[in-house]
Amino acid sequence: MPAFLIHQPACVFIHNPKTGGQALRHVLLSLDHEGPVTGGLPADWKQHFAFAFVRNPYDRLVSAWKMFTQGIADTGWKVPKDLKAGIELSEFLEIVTDETIGYGNQDRSGKRRVRNHTLPQSHDYYALSEADFLGRFENYESDTQKIFQRIGLAEPPPKPRHVTQRGPYQQYFDERTKKRATDYYAVDLDRFQYQF
């Protein structure tokens, strides 16, 4: 969970991966800021309005799968060298759910980066419980507008960047992968009230 303290307007942005955060970083990190920090918010940051975004776990998983196995043409994002391009969702889920693979920024291996981007959003690593406002990727433009109004930022809300080219997430699941994802993201599905 990288989090950033923006000094003016004073606020904290908690970047939950694959929820439109790169667009917000593009705007907010052009301002005077501190961070990133991981592992929870520093005590002196907690006095400021903190926000993050969440996303349907199935959609977020497919977005990460496509990004890590196909790359993103318009950004130069390439498939990490230690991952196979074009692996099936079932193989990707093996990495996602493998608790022996670490997460965080200690190293930049592809599998660790996959885990970093696909942990359940309710995981303590993302510290979303410290957010005062949780926007939804599905309402990105209107929720970003609410945030900008709250913090007094006059810029128009950005649109998500690094968009993968794909169809609706439902088409990529079979019964086995759906069950595995449902089990793995059970807390997210309940806490954030998402369904397949």
GUVOTOR-425156 format. One line per field, with one value per residue: residue in one letter; y, z, x of N, C-alpha, C in turn; residue number from 1. Coordinates in Angstrom, 3 decimals. Last residue first. Example, Ala and Ser with C-alpha at 12.3 -4.5 7.8 and 13.67 -1.06 7.14 Angstrom:
% GUVOTOR-425156
loro	[S / A]
n_py	[-2.250 / -5.690]
n_pz	[7.080 / 7.800]
n_px	[12.850 / 13.190]
ca_py	[-1.060 / -4.500]
ca_pz	[7.140 / 7.800]
ca_px	[13.670 / 12.300]
c_py	[0.030 / -3.300]
c_pz	[7.870 / 7.800]
c_px	[12.900 / 13.200]
vexvex	[2 / 1]
//
This chain:
% GUVOTOR-425156
loro	[F / Q / Y / Q / F / R / D / L / D / V / A / Y / Y / D / T / A / R / K / K / T / R / E / D / F / Y / Q / Q / Y / P / G / R / Q / T / V / H / R / P / K / P / P / P / E / A / L / G / I / R / Q / F / I / K / Q / T / D / S / E / Y / N / E / F / R / G / L / F / D / A / E / S / L / A / Y / Y / D / H / S / Q / P / L / T / H / N / R / V / R / R / K / G / S / R / D / Q / N / G / Y / G / I / T / E / D / T / V / I / E / L / F / E / S / L / E / I / G / A / K / L / D / K / P / V / K / W / G / T / D / A / I / G / Q / T / F / M / K / W / A / S / V / L / R / D / Y / P / N / R / V / F / A / F / A / F / H / Q / K / W / D / A / P / L / G / G / T / V / P / G / E / H / D / L / S / L / L / V / H / R / L / A / Q / G / G / T / K / P / N / H / I / F / V / C / A / P / Q / H / I / L / F / A / P / M]
n_py	[-11.414 / -8.552 / -6.647 / -5.395 / -5.106 / -7.403 / -9.564 / -9.410 / -9.449 / -12.067 / -13.624 / -14.050 / -16.823 / -17.737 / -16.537 / -17.736 / -20.400 / -20.147 / -19.283 / -21.453 / -23.369 / -22.342 / -19.729 / -16.352 / -14.457 / -13.132 / -11.265 / -8.898 / -7.983 / -7.838 / -5.576 / -3.862 / -1.912 / 1.333 / 3.435 / 5.555 / 6.972 / 10.564 / 13.094 / 15.929 / 19.213 / 21.132 / 22.187 / 20.866 / 20.539 / 18.156 / 17.827 / 17.902 / 15.575 / 13.655 / 13.966 / 13.237 / 10.570 / 9.734 / 10.172 / 8.490 / 5.865 / 3.836 / 1.614 / 2.145 / 4.068 / 5.420 / 5.773 / 7.959 / 7.644 / 4.780 / 2.705 / 0.437 / 0.071 / -1.058 / -2.949 / -4.837 / -6.044 / -6.658 / -5.932 / -6.665 / -9.457 / -8.867 / -7.948 / -6.595 / -8.266 / -10.507 / -9.393 / -8.905 / -11.505 / -12.286 / -10.543 / -8.790 / -6.695 / -6.507 / -5.011 / -4.058 / -6.625 / -10.124 / -13.582 / -16.751 / -18.472 / -18.253 / -17.962 / -16.686 / -15.730 / -18.104 / -19.277 / -17.370 / -17.931 / -20.351 / -19.465 / -17.744 / -18.677 / -16.479 / -14.455 / -14.804 / -15.858 / -14.007 / -12.803 / -10.353 / -8.917 / -7.377 / -3.759 / -0.653 / 1.301 / 2.343 / 1.165 / -1.681 / -3.470 / -7.086 / -9.622 / -10.292 / -8.132 / -7.225 / -9.479 / -9.640 / -7.173 / -7.550 / -9.762 / -8.567 / -6.594 / -8.225 / -9.502 / -7.331 / -4.103 / -1.871 / 1.235 / 3.954 / 6.384 / 9.030 / 11.139 / 14.205 / 14.150 / 12.972 / 11.055 / 11.794 / 11.240 / 8.416 / 6.998 / 4.202 / 1.071 / -0.002 / 2.657 / 5.800 / 7.657 / 10.801 / 14.060 / 16.890 / 19.343 / 17.822 / 15.724 / 13.837 / 14.258 / 13.425 / 10.868 / 9.611 / 9.309 / 7.449 / 5.303 / 4.332 / 2.609 / 0.231 / -1.199 / -0.811 / 1.917 / 4.445 / 6.941 / 10.213 / 12.673 / 16.286 / 19.662 / 20.725 / 20.455 / 17.979 / 14.649 / 11.722 / 8.509 / 5.021 / 1.827 / -1.173]
n_pz	[-8.349 / -6.152 / -3.235 / -0.627 / 0.847 / 2.516 / 0.701 / -1.012 / 0.816 / 1.787 / -0.567 / -2.381 / -2.412 / -3.254 / -5.787 / -7.071 / -7.098 / -8.547 / -11.030 / -11.775 / -12.070 / -13.995 / -15.630 / -16.739 / -18.684 / -18.699 / -16.628 / -17.495 / -20.907 / -22.722 / -23.153 / -22.597 / -19.638 / -19.017 / -18.002 / -16.148 / -15.606 / -15.766 / -13.175 / -12.625 / -13.075 / -10.220 / -7.717 / -4.575 / -2.027 / -0.920 / -1.878 / -4.646 / -4.952 / -4.118 / -6.069 / -8.347 / -7.787 / -8.035 / -10.778 / -11.938 / -10.784 / -10.074 / -10.118 / -8.101 / -5.439 / -2.484 / 0.782 / 3.175 / 5.107 / 5.581 / 7.069 / 5.760 / 3.886 / 3.995 / 2.503 / 4.446 / 5.422 / 2.904 / 1.353 / -1.158 / -1.439 / -3.811 / -6.263 / -6.328 / -4.946 / -6.625 / -8.795 / -7.546 / -7.152 / -9.818 / -10.757 / -8.341 / -6.907 / -3.311 / -1.508 / -1.658 / -1.441 / -0.722 / -1.271 / -1.609 / -0.137 / -0.896 / -3.857 / -5.292 / -7.582 / -8.771 / -9.500 / -11.180 / -13.453 / -14.172 / -14.792 / -16.939 / -18.722 / -20.014 / -21.656 / -20.781 / -17.650 / -15.648 / -15.412 / -16.751 / -16.997 / -19.912 / -19.755 / -20.482 / -22.360 / -22.679 / -24.681 / -24.075 / -21.425 / -20.973 / -20.653 / -18.003 / -16.381 / -17.467 / -17.140 / -14.301 / -13.585 / -14.648 / -13.173 / -10.585 / -10.930 / -11.376 / -8.878 / -7.037 / -7.934 / -5.982 / -4.240 / -3.358 / -0.707 / 1.544 / 4.385 / 5.845 / 8.619 / 10.842 / 10.106 / 9.915 / 12.334 / 12.197 / 8.902 / 7.915 / 6.725 / 4.929 / 3.341 / 1.683 / -1.048 / 0.725 / 0.375 / -1.905 / -4.014 / -7.087 / -8.653 / -7.386 / -8.345 / -11.112 / -11.038 / -9.091 / -10.539 / -12.422 / -10.788 / -9.648 / -10.582 / -9.305 / -9.161 / -5.683 / -3.764 / -2.262 / -0.464 / 0.103 / 2.268 / 2.301 / 1.765 / -1.594 / 0.004 / 0.624 / 0.683 / 1.407 / 0.183 / 0.253 / -1.137 / 0.000]
n_px	[-20.370 / -20.493 / -19.630 / -19.356 / -17.114 / -17.256 / -17.704 / -15.536 / -13.388 / -13.663 / -13.246 / -11.211 / -10.911 / -13.433 / -13.560 / -11.384 / -12.329 / -14.716 / -13.687 / -12.161 / -14.273 / -16.027 / -14.145 / -13.841 / -14.050 / -16.467 / -16.487 / -15.232 / -15.712 / -12.520 / -9.703 / -6.864 / -6.391 / -5.300 / -3.730 / -6.006 / -9.255 / -9.375 / -9.507 / -11.625 / -10.235 / -9.090 / -9.499 / -9.806 / -10.919 / -11.553 / -14.195 / -13.844 / -12.327 / -14.233 / -16.219 / -14.730 / -14.332 / -16.977 / -17.447 / -15.429 / -15.891 / -17.571 / -15.986 / -14.217 / -15.367 / -13.815 / -13.974 / -12.748 / -10.903 / -8.874 / -8.029 / -8.707 / -6.780 / -4.195 / -2.874 / -2.170 / -4.482 / -6.938 / -9.040 / -8.279 / -6.114 / -3.458 / -2.555 / -0.162 / 1.555 / 1.544 / 2.958 / 5.386 / 6.227 / 6.506 / 8.555 / 10.553 / 11.618 / 11.482 / 9.974 / 7.379 / 4.827 / 5.004 / 6.037 / 4.739 / 3.276 / 0.641 / -0.719 / -2.678 / -1.318 / -0.374 / -2.792 / -3.886 / -2.387 / -3.514 / -6.119 / -5.693 / -2.678 / -0.149 / 1.007 / 4.412 / 5.541 / 7.848 / 10.275 / 10.040 / 6.745 / 5.580 / 5.638 / 4.372 / 4.003 / 1.526 / 0.065 / 0.118 / 0.836 / 0.993 / 0.072 / 0.340 / -0.257 / -2.716 / -4.377 / -4.337 / -5.476 / -8.057 / -8.896 / -8.955 / -10.914 / -13.128 / -13.279 / -13.592 / -14.441 / -12.443 / -11.760 / -9.584 / -9.219 / -8.233 / -8.277 / -7.750 / -5.455 / -4.499 / -2.708 / -0.119 / 1.044 / 1.354 / 1.443 / -0.553 / 0.818 / 2.652 / 4.512 / 4.673 / 6.227 / 6.059 / 4.631 / 4.360 / 3.129 / 1.889 / 2.032 / 0.606 / -2.016 / -1.993 / -0.873 / -2.422 / -4.785 / -3.895 / -3.214 / -5.627 / -7.516 / -7.080 / -4.686 / -3.772 / -4.524 / -3.050 / -4.324 / -3.618 / -4.568 / -4.270 / -4.301 / -3.677 / -0.745 / 0.490 / -0.371 / 1.116 / 0.402 / 1.097 / 1.110 / 0.852]
ca_py	[-11.791 / -9.879 / -6.939 / -5.707 / -4.049 / -6.059 / -9.252 / -9.485 / -8.267 / -10.927 / -13.688 / -12.671 / -15.969 / -18.132 / -16.252 / -16.295 / -20.073 / -20.607 / -18.441 / -20.196 / -23.599 / -22.613 / -20.954 / -17.329 / -15.108 / -14.069 / -12.535 / -9.873 / -8.032 / -7.843 / -6.862 / -4.136 / -3.105 / 0.478 / 2.048 / 5.329 / 5.930 / 9.271 / 12.350 / 14.593 / 18.195 / 20.418 / 22.661 / 20.840 / 21.871 / 18.686 / 17.752 / 18.943 / 16.861 / 13.821 / 14.175 / 14.593 / 11.453 / 9.655 / 10.895 / 9.922 / 6.580 / 5.210 / 1.595 / 2.219 / 2.817 / 5.536 / 4.739 / 7.819 / 8.297 / 5.787 / 4.033 / 0.759 / 0.792 / -0.098 / -1.794 / -4.175 / -4.948 / -7.039 / -5.809 / -5.241 / -8.936 / -9.244 / -8.781 / -5.999 / -6.901 / -10.583 / -9.911 / -7.767 / -10.652 / -12.956 / -10.516 / -9.979 / -6.376 / -6.841 / -5.421 / -3.517 / -5.396 / -8.974 / -12.346 / -15.617 / -18.543 / -17.527 / -18.651 / -17.317 / -14.812 / -17.112 / -20.044 / -17.529 / -16.653 / -20.304 / -20.480 / -17.190 / -18.759 / -17.622 / -15.179 / -14.032 / -16.219 / -14.513 / -14.098 / -11.421 / -9.156 / -8.565 / -5.040 / -1.704 / 0.681 / 2.841 / 2.620 / -1.108 / -2.414 / -5.740 / -9.063 / -11.341 / -8.872 / -6.334 / -8.974 / -10.766 / -7.482 / -6.420 / -9.891 / -9.720 / -6.197 / -7.304 / -10.295 / -8.196 / -5.469 / -2.340 / -0.218 / 3.359 / 5.302 / 8.372 / 10.071 / 13.420 / 14.617 / 14.141 / 10.625 / 11.893 / 12.648 / 9.014 / 7.601 / 5.637 / 1.877 / -0.628 / 1.407 / 4.979 / 6.780 / 9.405 / 13.127 / 15.693 / 19.079 / 18.782 / 16.931 / 13.838 / 14.612 / 14.755 / 11.820 / 9.917 / 10.209 / 8.742 / 5.970 / 5.150 / 3.950 / 0.916 / -1.597 / -1.101 / 0.503 / 3.875 / 5.552 / 9.306 / 11.468 / 15.050 / 18.639 / 20.670 / 21.483 / 19.102 / 15.830 / 12.907 / 9.782 / 6.150 / 3.123 / 0.000]
ca_pz	[-9.663 / -6.602 / -4.660 / -1.244 / -0.121 / 3.083 / 1.791 / -1.567 / -0.023 / 2.713 / 0.182 / -2.150 / -2.054 / -1.950 / -4.786 / -6.838 / -6.455 / -7.154 / -10.292 / -11.466 / -11.168 / -12.630 / -15.673 / -15.663 / -18.528 / -19.781 / -16.452 / -16.691 / -19.532 / -22.617 / -22.852 / -23.652 / -20.439 / -19.207 / -18.035 / -17.129 / -15.350 / -16.168 / -14.265 / -12.229 / -13.403 / -11.476 / -8.801 / -5.775 / -2.612 / -0.602 / -0.433 / -3.985 / -5.318 / -3.397 / -4.644 / -8.232 / -7.829 / -6.722 / -9.779 / -12.234 / -10.680 / -10.043 / -10.970 / -9.476 / -6.194 / -3.759 / -0.188 / 2.037 / 5.499 / 4.669 / 7.527 / 6.948 / 3.474 / 5.029 / 1.798 / 3.660 / 6.189 / 3.553 / 2.792 / -0.832 / -1.162 / -2.469 / -6.240 / -7.036 / -4.473 / -5.288 / -8.970 / -8.017 / -5.984 / -8.957 / -11.326 / -9.134 / -8.053 / -4.569 / -1.162 / -2.592 / -1.035 / -1.383 / -0.504 / -2.332 / 0.051 / 0.311 / -3.266 / -4.031 / -6.734 / -8.217 / -8.692 / -9.842 / -12.769 / -13.781 / -13.739 / -15.664 / -18.463 / -19.214 / -22.108 / -21.450 / -19.045 / -15.894 / -14.744 / -17.344 / -16.267 / -19.078 / -20.383 / -19.461 / -22.325 / -21.559 / -24.725 / -25.227 / -21.802 / -21.015 / -22.002 / -18.992 / -16.115 / -17.407 / -18.481 / -15.143 / -13.219 / -15.080 / -14.626 / -10.865 / -10.567 / -12.411 / -10.103 / -7.012 / -7.910 / -7.275 / -4.302 / -4.212 / -1.557 / 0.615 / 3.625 / 5.090 / 7.310 / 11.049 / 10.375 / 8.697 / 12.032 / 13.137 / 10.054 / 7.855 / 7.601 / 6.229 / 3.321 / 2.868 / -0.449 / 0.488 / 1.028 / -1.209 / -2.931 / -5.985 / -9.235 / -7.119 / -6.966 / -10.683 / -12.051 / -8.809 / -9.377 / -12.873 / -11.574 / -8.864 / -11.166 / -9.035 / -10.136 / -7.090 / -3.877 / -3.614 / -0.297 / -0.941 / 2.134 / 2.234 / 2.725 / -0.419 / -0.338 / 1.561 / -0.168 / 2.055 / -0.033 / 0.621 / -1.065 / 0.000]
ca_px	[-19.867 / -20.932 / -19.531 / -20.650 / -17.387 / -17.020 / -18.627 / -16.886 / -13.645 / -13.802 / -14.509 / -11.671 / -9.771 / -12.890 / -14.584 / -11.379 / -11.055 / -14.742 / -14.634 / -11.477 / -13.136 / -16.504 / -14.928 / -13.905 / -12.750 / -16.201 / -17.205 / -14.478 / -16.208 / -13.968 / -10.341 / -7.829 / -6.117 / -6.472 / -3.232 / -4.940 / -8.253 / -9.923 / -8.883 / -11.177 / -11.244 / -8.835 / -10.353 / -8.971 / -10.797 / -10.225 / -13.914 / -14.636 / -11.740 / -12.967 / -16.542 / -15.260 / -13.164 / -16.327 / -18.251 / -15.500 / -14.620 / -18.102 / -17.172 / -13.738 / -15.491 / -14.492 / -13.628 / -13.662 / -12.157 / -9.433 / -7.621 / -9.501 / -7.981 / -4.624 / -3.426 / -1.125 / -3.876 / -5.686 / -9.239 / -8.239 / -7.452 / -3.915 / -3.766 / -1.296 / 1.393 / 0.929 / 1.587 / 4.595 / 5.993 / 5.527 / 7.213 / 10.257 / 10.770 / 12.147 / 11.329 / 8.357 / 5.491 / 4.395 / 5.859 / 5.312 / 4.733 / 1.050 / 0.425 / -3.076 / -2.088 / 0.561 / -1.829 / -4.473 / -2.196 / -2.098 / -5.923 / -6.140 / -4.114 / -0.591 / -0.167 / 3.361 / 5.286 / 6.489 / 10.109 / 10.851 / 7.991 / 5.449 / 5.950 / 4.415 / 5.324 / 2.326 / 0.200 / 0.820 / -0.103 / 1.548 / 0.032 / 0.615 / 0.967 / -1.558 / -4.089 / -3.917 / -4.078 / -7.244 / -8.732 / -8.102 / -9.544 / -12.694 / -13.146 / -12.406 / -14.942 / -12.945 / -11.891 / -10.610 / -8.726 / -9.148 / -7.617 / -8.719 / -5.896 / -5.357 / -4.083 / -0.917 / 0.765 / 0.400 / 2.107 / -0.302 / -0.031 / 2.467 / 3.756 / 4.898 / 5.216 / 5.740 / 5.554 / 3.879 / 4.075 / 1.818 / 2.618 / 2.040 / -1.669 / -2.449 / -0.418 / -1.014 / -4.757 / -4.421 / -2.167 / -4.711 / -7.459 / -8.347 / -5.708 / -3.483 / -4.860 / -3.150 / -3.902 / -4.079 / -3.760 / -5.031 / -3.892 / -4.551 / -1.722 / 0.517 / -0.343 / 0.566 / 1.078 / 0.246 / 1.773 / 0.000]
c_py	[-11.172 / -10.156 / -8.349 / -5.795 / -4.292 / -4.961 / -7.805 / -9.113 / -8.256 / -9.648 / -12.485 / -12.604 / -14.551 / -17.168 / -16.598 / -15.914 / -18.578 / -20.222 / -18.842 / -19.239 / -22.287 / -22.759 / -21.245 / -18.586 / -16.221 / -14.850 / -13.578 / -11.234 / -9.163 / -7.808 / -6.705 / -5.531 / -3.308 / -0.704 / 1.046 / 3.847 / 5.814 / 8.219 / 11.113 / 13.859 / 16.812 / 19.443 / 21.902 / 21.142 / 21.932 / 20.064 / 18.381 / 18.986 / 18.017 / 15.192 / 14.433 / 14.910 / 12.904 / 10.506 / 10.847 / 10.682 / 8.090 / 6.199 / 2.969 / 2.297 / 3.056 / 4.173 / 4.952 / 6.744 / 8.147 / 6.341 / 5.145 / 2.144 / 1.140 / 0.700 / -0.714 / -2.917 / -4.182 / -5.822 / -6.195 / -4.980 / -7.481 / -8.795 / -9.287 / -6.757 / -6.241 / -9.184 / -9.934 / -8.183 / -9.437 / -12.128 / -11.140 / -9.923 / -7.595 / -6.650 / -5.894 / -3.940 / -5.039 / -7.738 / -11.288 / -14.359 / -17.417 / -17.616 / -17.844 / -18.036 / -15.412 / -16.227 / -19.094 / -18.359 / -16.729 / -19.020 / -20.496 / -18.190 / -18.147 / -17.538 / -16.373 / -14.957 / -15.327 / -14.870 / -14.622 / -12.778 / -10.398 / -8.772 / -6.184 / -3.038 / -0.385 / 2.301 / 3.186 / 0.393 / -1.568 / -4.739 / -7.754 / -10.859 / -9.908 / -7.127 / -8.082 / -10.288 / -8.610 / -6.679 / -8.751 / -9.861 / -7.324 / -6.874 / -9.424 / -9.036 / -6.426 / -3.746 / -0.569 / 1.848 / 4.848 / 7.316 / 9.372 / 12.417 / 13.663 / 14.653 / 11.782 / 11.676 / 12.845 / 10.455 / 8.361 / 6.110 / 3.339 / 0.178 / 0.898 / 3.717 / 6.161 / 8.908 / 11.716 / 14.970 / 17.924 / 18.426 / 18.058 / 14.936 / 14.680 / 15.130 / 13.249 / 10.971 / 10.573 / 9.754 / 7.337 / 5.860 / 4.869 / 2.339 / -0.993 / -1.555 / 0.124 / 2.368 / 4.864 / 7.937 / 10.580 / 13.887 / 17.433 / 19.471 / 21.099 / 20.160 / 17.034 / 14.071 / 10.869 / 7.422 / 4.197 / 1.227]
c_pz	[-10.735 / -7.954 / -4.926 / -2.778 / -0.937 / 2.133 / 2.251 / -0.521 / -0.535 / 1.929 / 1.094 / -1.334 / -1.690 / -1.495 / -3.392 / -5.761 / -6.135 / -6.419 / -8.823 / -10.712 / -10.783 / -11.637 / -14.222 / -16.091 / -17.476 / -19.606 / -17.498 / -16.608 / -18.750 / -21.158 / -22.840 / -23.431 / -21.461 / -20.106 / -18.154 / -17.120 / -16.504 / -15.896 / -14.632 / -13.418 / -13.030 / -11.785 / -10.107 / -6.978 / -3.806 / -1.218 / -0.075 / -2.500 / -4.695 / -3.686 / -3.831 / -6.778 / -7.710 / -6.672 / -8.398 / -11.163 / -10.874 / -10.050 / -11.040 / -10.446 / -7.618 / -4.425 / -1.441 / 1.116 / 4.405 / 5.236 / 6.627 / 7.501 / 4.652 / 4.633 / 2.746 / 2.976 / 5.400 / 4.256 / 3.578 / 0.651 / -0.689 / -2.298 / -4.865 / -6.842 / -5.089 / -4.747 / -7.615 / -8.278 / -6.377 / -7.715 / -10.416 / -9.607 / -8.915 / -5.695 / -2.370 / -2.282 / -2.023 / -0.838 / -1.312 / -1.523 / -0.697 / 0.576 / -2.100 / -3.320 / -5.350 / -7.206 / -8.030 / -8.927 / -11.339 / -13.003 / -13.253 / -14.537 / -17.098 / -18.952 / -21.281 / -21.805 / -19.606 / -17.367 / -14.811 / -16.685 / -16.783 / -18.343 / -19.389 / -20.162 / -21.249 / -21.553 / -23.594 / -25.120 / -22.855 / -21.369 / -22.115 / -20.443 / -17.181 / -17.269 / -18.474 / -16.537 / -14.091 / -14.777 / -15.165 / -12.366 / -10.879 / -12.174 / -11.249 / -8.272 / -8.000 / -7.110 / -5.650 / -4.057 / -2.432 / -0.203 / 2.746 / 4.218 / 6.687 / 9.740 / 10.661 / 8.981 / 10.719 / 12.765 / 10.914 / 9.085 / 7.529 / 7.206 / 4.740 / 2.712 / 0.875 / -0.759 / 0.685 / -0.497 / -2.081 / -4.938 / -8.197 / -7.879 / -6.712 / -9.333 / -11.651 / -9.780 / -9.004 / -11.729 / -12.068 / -9.651 / -10.483 / -9.599 / -9.840 / -7.884 / -5.345 / -3.545 / -1.640 / -0.691 / 1.080 / 2.120 / 2.655 / 0.462 / -1.637 / 1.262 / 0.765 / 1.097 / 0.749 / 0.521 / -0.717 / 0.000]
c_px	[-20.744 / -20.319 / -20.030 / -20.566 / -18.647 / -17.439 / -18.467 / -17.922 / -15.079 / -14.089 / -14.706 / -12.960 / -10.210 / -11.804 / -14.084 / -12.394 / -10.983 / -13.464 / -14.668 / -12.404 / -12.439 / -15.358 / -15.333 / -14.646 / -12.762 / -14.899 / -16.820 / -15.150 / -15.538 / -14.405 / -11.846 / -8.408 / -7.228 / -6.099 / -4.376 / -4.592 / -7.260 / -8.862 / -9.685 / -10.576 / -10.730 / -9.967 / -10.155 / -9.847 / -9.865 / -9.984 / -12.572 / -14.322 / -12.523 / -12.370 / -15.273 / -15.607 / -13.608 / -15.061 / -17.600 / -16.276 / -14.765 / -16.938 / -17.850 / -14.914 / -15.035 / -14.561 / -14.463 / -13.118 / -13.208 / -10.727 / -8.158 / -9.153 / -8.886 / -5.866 / -3.946 / -1.644 / -2.822 / -5.079 / -7.985 / -8.457 / -7.360 / -5.361 / -4.156 / -2.605 / 0.154 / 0.641 / 0.891 / 3.150 / 5.146 / 5.224 / 6.179 / 8.803 / 10.476 / 11.138 / 12.118 / 9.787 / 6.583 / 5.079 / 5.137 / 5.014 / 5.444 / 2.553 / 0.986 / -1.934 / -2.336 / -0.154 / -0.834 / -3.573 / -2.727 / -1.798 / -4.482 / -5.917 / -4.445 / -2.092 / -0.593 / 2.212 / 4.186 / 6.362 / 8.677 / 10.638 / 8.716 / 6.776 / 5.755 / 4.612 / 5.465 / 3.743 / 1.060 / 1.061 / 0.594 / 0.462 / 0.789 / 0.556 / 1.295 / -0.255 / -2.843 / -3.535 / -3.534 / -5.763 / -7.875 / -7.846 / -8.560 / -11.245 / -12.602 / -12.204 / -13.752 / -13.482 / -12.513 / -10.591 / -9.893 / -8.423 / -8.641 / -7.970 / -6.912 / -5.959 / -5.035 / -2.405 / 0.004 / 0.060 / 1.095 / 0.464 / 0.359 / 1.641 / 3.605 / 4.064 / 5.665 / 6.416 / 5.106 / 5.022 / 3.544 / 2.866 / 2.606 / 2.775 / -0.168 / -1.852 / -0.795 / -0.491 / -3.327 / -4.406 / -2.638 / -3.634 / -6.483 / -8.361 / -7.078 / -4.706 / -4.672 / -3.314 / -4.126 / -3.464 / -4.412 / -4.056 / -4.828 / -4.205 / -2.412 / -0.528 / -0.447 / 0.742 / 0.357 / 1.079 / 0.754 / 0.891]
vexvex	[196 / 195 / 194 / 193 / 192 / 191 / 190 / 189 / 188 / 187 / 186 / 185 / 184 / 183 / 182 / 181 / 180 / 179 / 178 / 177 / 176 / 175 / 174 / 173 / 172 / 171 / 170 / 169 / 168 / 167 / 166 / 165 / 164 / 163 / 162 / 161 / 160 / 159 / 158 / 157 / 156 / 155 / 154 / 153 / 152 / 151 / 150 / 149 / 148 / 147 / 146 / 145 / 144 / 143 / 142 / 141 / 140 / 139 / 138 / 137 / 136 / 135 / 134 / 133 / 132 / 131 / 130 / 129 / 128 / 127 / 126 / 125 / 124 / 123 / 122 / 121 / 120 / 119 / 118 / 117 / 116 / 115 / 114 / 113 / 112 / 111 / 110 / 109 / 108 / 107 / 106 / 105 / 104 / 103 / 102 / 101 / 100 / 99 / 98 / 97 / 96 / 95 / 94 / 93 / 92 / 91 / 90 / 89 / 88 / 87 / 86 / 85 / 84 / 83 / 82 / 81 / 80 / 79 / 78 / 77 / 76 / 75 / 74 / 73 / 72 / 71 / 70 / 69 / 68 / 67 / 66 / 65 / 64 / 63 / 62 / 61 / 60 / 59 / 58 / 57 / 56 / 55 / 54 / 53 / 52 / 51 / 50 / 49 / 48 / 47 / 46 / 45 / 44 / 43 / 42 / 41 / 40 / 39 / 38 / 37 / 36 / 35 / 34 / 33 / 32 / 31 / 30 / 29 / 28 / 27 / 26 / 25 / 24 / 23 / 22 / 21 / 20 / 19 / 18 / 17 / 16 / 15 / 14 / 13 / 12 / 11 / 10 / 9 / 8 / 7 / 6 / 5 / 4 / 3 / 2 / 1]
//
